[in-house]
Amino acid sequence: MKFRVISIPPFKAASSGVDPHNDFSENGVLGKFDAYFSKLRPRPSDNFTPRDFLYFDAEQGGLVWIYALTDYMDAEEYEVLDFDGGFYVTYHYKDGDYEENERLYKEAMTWIEESDTFALDIRTNHYAMGHIITPPEIIRATGSAQMESFIPIKLKK
């Protein structure tokens, strides 16, 4: 597979905080965060995608969901953090297809390890992330979604 290398700029983000239970239910940490950011409506000039990313915080042992804020968005009770941005290797797969994700992740890691140009760049608050790239209207119409995964990399010195 050929991978795409992208750059994500630094941004301020609202954070769900770490959820060791990975609870997406309506009353769970991640479910409540989903409801919070799903009601936010960026202006057309700010309506880039993706704005939200989900990742596993290996140091604290739980999922974290972040949402890129604009200067006019209220973080409400959520912590605001500075997301570093950086370079990422990306790939996509059908959301929920964990075997395909694992296969592609391993392939991407091998590609990075064998690269003369790139090295893995995992560090505090800078982990592999995912984002649903399918618009909600399409998910409702088709019953499925595509997940894009982002693996942080840096240029080798």
Secondary structure, DSSP 4 states (H G I P E B T S, - for coil): -PPEEEEE--EEEEE---BTT---STTSHHHHHHHHHHT----GGG--S--EEEEEETTTTEEEEEEEPPTT---TTSEEEEE--EEEEEEEEETT-HHHHHHHHHHHHHHHHH-SSEEE--BTTB--EEEE-S-HHHHHHHS--EEEEEEEEEE--
